[in-house]
Amino acid sequence: MARDKKKKKDVEEKPKKSDFKAFLKKRAPIYLGIIALFVVFVIPELTKGDLVSSLPELSAEEQQVVDTLLEYNGPNELGYTVREALEDKISDEYPDEKIYNNKKTVIVWTVDNIDAQEYQVVFNFQSHKGEMNYDWNVNVDSGDITANNPLSKNIIDLVDFYD
């Protein structure tokens, strides 16, 4: 009888294997692989810089002016916007680079009030290859955009005459 009690105590004292631990142990390589894929492919896409994310903190009025400029799609309204034209121009200059994440890249947006409805928007893009300066006048009420330099005129022409 004493032996039977001792055997029962030994059996009861051994910790039972957790089903959850066994489940994780068996599938750990799969979960690690999924996490590695997430880190390698998804996170860089989520943290990728772009032109819109480079906008500084602006007041509501200034933000409205910049939005009017960036969403301008010409008299034909075919869908090609100033934002897309600027992004295409920058990606043409720097085809295989993550230029927005480069330490030498400096992006400056300046919005100045000229009169009641007209603003001057200056976009300076500086990188290791050089500098691009864009300068527009934006009429918020009418939505008219006027270029003040040749680079800006080129962007507006791309948008206006897009087919």
C-alpha positions in Angstrom: 0.0 0.0 0.0 2.8 2.3 0.8 4.3 1.8 -2.6 1.0 2.5 -4.3 0.7 5.8 -2.5 4.3 6.7 -3.4 3.7 5.9 -7.1 0.6 8.1 -7.1 2.5 11.0 -5.5 5.3 10.7 -8.0 2.9 10.7 -10.9 1.0 13.7 -9.5 4.1 15.7 -8.7 5.4 15.7 -12.3 4.3 18.8 -14.1 2.0 18.2 -17.0 3.1 19.3 -20.4 1.3 22.4 -21.4 -0.6 22.0 -24.7 0.1 25.6 -25.5 3.8 25.3 -25.1 3.9 22.2 -27.3 1.8 24.0 -29.9 4.2 27.0 -30.0 7.3 24.8 -30.0 6.1 23.0 -33.0 5.1 26.1 -35.0 7.8 28.6 -33.8 9.7 28.6 -37.0 6.6 29.4 -39.0 5.8 32.4 -36.7 9.3 33.6 -36.7 9.3 33.5 -40.5 6.1 35.5 -40.7 7.5 38.1 -38.3 10.7 38.3 -40.3 8.7 38.8 -43.6 6.7 41.5 -41.9 9.8 43.3 -40.7 11.6 43.1 -44.0 8.8 44.0 -46.4 5.9 45.7 -44.7 7.6 48.1 -42.2 9.8 49.8 -44.8 6.8 50.4 -47.0 4.9 52.0 -44.1 7.8 54.2 -43.2 8.7 55.2 -46.7 9.0 59.0 -47.1 7.2 61.0 -49.7 6.4 64.5 -50.7 3.3 64.9 -48.6 5.0 63.5 -45.5 7.7 66.2 -45.9 5.2 69.0 -45.3 5.9 70.9 -42.1 3.4 71.8 -39.5 1.3 74.6 -41.1 -1.6 76.7 -39.9 -5.0 75.8 -41.2 -5.0 78.7 -43.6 -1.5 77.8 -45.0 -2.4 74.1 -45.2 -5.5 75.1 -47.3 -3.2 77.1 -49.7 -0.7 74.2 -50.0 -3.6 71.7 -50.5 -5.0 74.0 -53.3 -1.6 74.0 -55.0 -0.9 70.3 -54.7 -4.3 69.2 -55.8 -4.5 71.6 -58.8 -5.1 69.5 -61.9 -5.3 72.0 -64.6 -8.2 73.4 -66.7 -9.0 70.0 -68.2 -9.2 68.3 -64.8 -7.8 65.1 -66.2 -6.4 63.9 -62.9 -2.7 64.7 -63.1 -2.0 67.0 -60.2 0.9 69.2 -59.2 1.7 66.8 -56.4 2.1 63.9 -58.8 4.1 66.1 -61.2 6.5 67.1 -58.4 6.8 63.5 -57.2 7.5 62.3 -60.8 10.1 65.1 -61.3 11.9 64.1 -58.1 11.8 60.4 -58.9 13.2 61.1 -62.4 16.1 63.0 -60.9 16.7 60.3 -58.2 15.5 57.0 -59.9 17.0 54.4 -57.6 17.3 56.3 -54.3 15.2 56.7 -51.3 15.8 60.4 -51.5 13.3 61.5 -48.8 15.1 59.3 -46.2 18.6 60.6 -47.2 20.3 62.7 -44.5 21.5 65.3 -47.0 17.9 66.0 -48.3 16.3 69.2 -47.1 12.8 70.1 -48.0 11.4 73.5 -47.2 7.9 74.8 -47.8 7.2 78.5 -47.3 3.8 80.1 -47.5 3.5 83.9 -47.5 0.4 86.1 -47.8 0.6 88.5 -50.7 -2.9 90.0 -50.3 -6.4 88.8 -49.1 -6.8 85.9 -51.5 -3.3 85.4 -53.0 -0.4 83.6 -51.4 3.1 82.8 -52.5 4.2 79.2 -52.0 7.9 78.4 -52.3 9.1 74.8 -52.4 12.9 74.2 -52.1 14.2 70.7 -52.5 17.9 70.3 -51.7 19.9 67.1 -52.0 23.4 65.8 -52.6 23.0 66.3 -56.3 21.8 69.9 -56.2 18.8 72.1 -55.5 15.4 72.6 -57.1 13.4 75.8 -56.3 9.7 76.1 -57.2 7.8 79.3 -56.7 4.0 79.8 -57.3 1.3 82.3 -56.6 -1.9 80.7 -55.5 -5.3 82.4 -55.5 -7.4 80.5 -53.0 -10.8 81.8 -54.1 -10.4 81.2 -57.8 -8.0 78.3 -57.6 -5.6 79.9 -60.1 -1.9 79.0 -59.9 0.7 81.2 -61.4 4.3 80.2 -61.8 7.1 82.6 -60.8 10.1 80.7 -62.2 10.9 78.3 -65.1 10.8 75.1 -63.0 7.4 76.1 -61.6 6.2 76.9 -65.1 7.3 73.5 -66.3 5.3 71.8 -63.6 2.2 73.8 -64.3 2.5 73.2 -68.1 2.8 69.4 -67.4 -0.4 69.5 -65.4 -2.3 71.9 -67.8 -1.4 69.9 -71.0 -1.5 66.4 -69.6 -3.1 63.9 -72.0 
